[in-house]
Amino acid sequence: MTISEIFGSEVFNEAVMKERLPKEDYKALKKTIHDGKSLDITIANTVANAMKAWAIEKGATHYTHWFQPMTNITAEKHDSFIVPTDDGNVIMEFSGKELIRGESDASSFPSGGLRDTCEARGYTAWDPTSCAFVKDGTLCIPTAFCSYNGEALDKKTPLLRSMDALNRQAKRILKLFGNDTTKRVITTCGPEQEYFLVDKKYYEERKDLLYCGRTLFGAPAPKGQELEDHYFGALKPRVCAFMKELDEELWKLGVLAKTKHNEAAPAQHELAPIFTTTNIAVDHNQLTMEIMKKVAPHHGLVCLLHEKPFAGVNGSGKHNNWSLCTESGQNLLDPGQTPAENAQFLLFLAAVIKAVDEYQGMMRVSIASAGNDHRLGAAEAPPAIVSIFLGDELQAILESIVNNTEYHDEGTVNMKLGVHTMPAFPKDNTDRNRTSPFAFTGNKFEFRMLGSTASVADPNTVLNTIVAEALCQFADRLENTEDFTTAVHELVKETISKHMRIIFNGNGYSEEWTKEAEERGLLNLTSTVDALPQMIEQKNIDVFVKHRVYNESEIRSRYEILLESYSKAINIEALTAVDMVRKEYIPAVSSYISVLSDNVLAKKQVISSIPCKAETEIIERLSKLLDDMYEISTRLEAADKEALALTGYYQARAFRDNVLPLMNDLRNAVDSAETITADEFWPVSTYGELLFKV
């Protein structure tokens, strides 16, 4: 089959709808999808019947409301289509009521206090803007998930609300520029996904990878990424086969998988999709992570999505490429040929700059997790300080506006490579800055702080909401002005002048930037525990409540969930570390010491004066490290119990301040022992095996 035949073959997309639905019902469903119109139950029944017939032809026997609880993964409860008949047989039925609404037990999902354990009822509601699909013999219907009282218990609902909020405010701005025809402004997203592939055999030897997703111990291999020979290198056969199958499976599900390549660290890779509507992009990224994990074992591999599975080499993130677009395809963040004269573009740009500066704390919160703390600020990811990169041209334009000076366009510059057979090509207006957390890259912003495991719903929800607030303030001011052109110029000038501190085009990895950022008054929230209190600052609560993205209870519940998730992650890691040290590392090192001691005794029996210096020194060093392992693991166990006795923020802070340092001390002892213990005694796979034996 060709790619065009494969693509979307498992999706109940608009082409399938048009073919299988009556003309008027198809039009009504399109209005629901594109214009947000409500869907009549009689039409829902027709859609459900057509969806069921199509899914059964695809081999489906069950359906599920596929939703995204606050766990960063998806959830699904499968119900068969069968309905009993009077003669003891069954028929296959699926109603509009079953399509539109489902019921799930909400008692075992994170709720952050939104509901008591005894209040178990939760509802799933069909999201018609994201197409249903068949996966593993089940019709999957993308849905929202809410409590009995209507509070959002998922990531999709706030995202959809934030998209509506931004749509409302952006259309107000467009109307001021004379655009009365745009029906909807949407946000688009293209989340690049980094990941590691390791051999399944070596993965299964590691309890830390099994339970935590990252290695808690591991001495560096003799070679890491210092030769820079893996990035964009030729794909290994097993990796190539995995990527080929992954592409095909994603294409069947309508996921726009576009680019694949080796990343900087050994065994690290990346997949990048084509942009699509943010809601669909979030769904597709969840599918991408799921399918990656499912396909890898077909090739004897395991896919690792943790932000920092290996110490000493680059961790994995997501690059969230975000932009604004009308339903007709006009990109509102496209500068055009003359950005200095494009007032509409400059106003939208100013809104983004204002939003990111005023709500930088919420931007940091949106990507906060225990796993992501391990990579932010290292020379592999942006720093924890939020800033915006604009590039030389836009920077010069904004400075000319602020300073009331004329901007001189240098025009297009052609790149000449000095080889006469190679054609010249136009040079981009600005370079890329890979150290920037939030970089403008031509007609979009690339939010580069996201962790590889996380859902991209949260940062997009925040970004949509805060930009909606900036646009709302702009519209309130401009709608009452007489001289619109002058008012826009003054507003852009005033906004840029006030928020210039958030713009930084330099090296985000440098120590100088940390000092300069502090002088500018920018936040430097180096850990999740530092960042999360920003979530419940009143101004941050107010902006989400104002735009009906969250109510105050929903915000506070998510604060509690994030604190709890942080503490649980480190607790699991601490327990795993103690378990591995006591059951694997201490016995292994003890065995090696015994063998070395026996060797020394055997040599002494032959020649009593022989010094046995090598064995003796190794025995002494390992004995000391063995004592360290036992002593630190005992202290770690006690610190973990003390942290568990606390609650909320104080518990998370105890895990960060008391448990994590002891885990690092324990790691140092184990890793030191690994470097002087014979391979045949070491109980788990090494970094060399995990990173280089694929």
Stockholm file with secondary structure:
# STOCKHOLM 1.0

chainA/1-694         MTISEIFGSEVFNEAVMKERLPKEDYKALKKTIHDGKSLDITIANTVANAMKAWAIEKGATHYTHWFQPMTNITAEKHDSFIVPTDDGNVIMEFSGKELIRGESDASSFPSGGLRDTCEARGYTAWDPTSCAFVKDGTLCIPTAFCSYNGEALDKKTPLLRSMDALNRQAKRILKLFGNDTTKRVITTCGPEQEYFLVDKKYYEERKDLLYCGRTLFGAPAPKGQELEDHYFGALKPRVCAFMKELDEELWKLGVLAKTKHNEAAPAQHELAPIFTTTNIAVDHNQLTMEIMKKVAPHHGLVCLLHEKPFAGVNGSGKHNNWSLCTESGQNLLDPGQTPAENAQFLLFLAAVIKAVDEYQGMMRVSIASAGNDHRLGAAEAPPAIVSIFLGDELQAILESIVNNTEYHDEGTVNMKLGVHTMPAFPKDNTDRNRTSPFAFTGNKFEFRMLGSTASVADPNTVLNTIVAEALCQFADRLENTEDFTTAVHELVKETISKHMRIIFNGNGYSEEWTKEAEERGLLNLTSTVDALPQMIEQKNIDVFVKHRVYNESEIRSRYEILLESYSKAINIEALTAVDMVRKEYIPAVSSYISVLSDNVLAKKQVISSIPCKAETEIIERLSKLLDDMYEISTRLEAADKEALALTGYYQARAFRDNVLPLMNDLRNAVDSAETITADEFWPVSTYGELLFKV
#=GR chainA/1-694 SS CCHHHHTTTTBCCHHHHHHHSCHHHHHHHHHHHHHCCCCCHHHHHHHHHHHHHHHHHTTCCEEEEEBCBTTSSCBCCEEESEEECTTSCEEECCCHHHHHEEEEECTTSCCTTSSCTTCCEEEEEECTTSCCEEETTEEEEEEEEEETTSCBCBSHHHHHHHHHHHHHHHHHHHHHTTCCCCCCEEEEEEEEEEEEEEEHHHHTTCHHHHHHSSCSCCCCCSCCSTTCCSTTCCCCHHHHHHHHHHHHHHHHTTCCEEEEEECSSTTEEEEEECCEEHHHHHHHHHHHHHHHHHHGGGGTEEEECCSCSSTTSCCCEEEEEEEEEETTCCBTTCCCSCGGGCHHHHHHHHHHHHHHHHTHHHHHHTTCCTTGGGTTTSTTSCCSSCCEECCHHHHHHHHHHHHTCCCCCCCCCEECCSCTTSCCEECCSSCCCTTCSEEECSSSEEEEEEESSSCSHHHHHHHHHHHHHHHHHHHHHHTTCSCHHHHHHHHHHHHHHHHGGGBCCSCTTSHHHHHHHHHHTCCCCCSHHHHGGGGGSHHHHHHHHHTTSCCHHHHHHHHHHHHHHHHHHHHHHHHHHHHHIIIIIHHHHHHHHHHHHHHHHHHHHHCTTCCCHHHHHHHHHHHHHHHHHHHHHHHHHHHHHHHHTSCHHHHHHHIIIIIHHHHHHHHHHHHHHHTTSCGGGCCSCCHHHHHHCC
#=GC SS_cons         CCHHHHTTTTBCCHHHHHHHSCHHHHHHHHHHHHHCCCCCHHHHHHHHHHHHHHHHHTTCCEEEEEBCBTTSSCBCCEEESEEECTTSCEEECCCHHHHHEEEEECTTSCCTTSSCTTCCEEEEEECTTSCCEEETTEEEEEEEEEETTSCBCBSHHHHHHHHHHHHHHHHHHHHHTTCCCCCCEEEEEEEEEEEEEEEHHHHTTCHHHHHHSSCSCCCCCSCCSTTCCSTTCCCCHHHHHHHHHHHHHHHHTTCCEEEEEECSSTTEEEEEECCEEHHHHHHHHHHHHHHHHHHGGGGTEEEECCSCSSTTSCCCEEEEEEEEEETTCCBTTCCCSCGGGCHHHHHHHHHHHHHHHHTHHHHHHTTCCTTGGGTTTSTTSCCSSCCEECCHHHHHHHHHHHHTCCCCCCCCCEECCSCTTSCCEECCSSCCCTTCSEEECSSSEEEEEEESSSCSHHHHHHHHHHHHHHHHHHHHHHTTCSCHHHHHHHHHHHHHHHHGGGBCCSCTTSHHHHHHHHHHTCCCCCSHHHHGGGGGSHHHHHHHHHTTSCCHHHHHHHHHHHHHHHHHHHHHHHHHHHHHIIIIIHHHHHHHHHHHHHHHHHHHHHCTTCCCHHHHHHHHHHHHHHHHHHHHHHHHHHHHHHHHTSCHHHHHHHIIIIIHHHHHHHHHHHHHHHTTSCGGGCCSCCHHHHHHCC
//
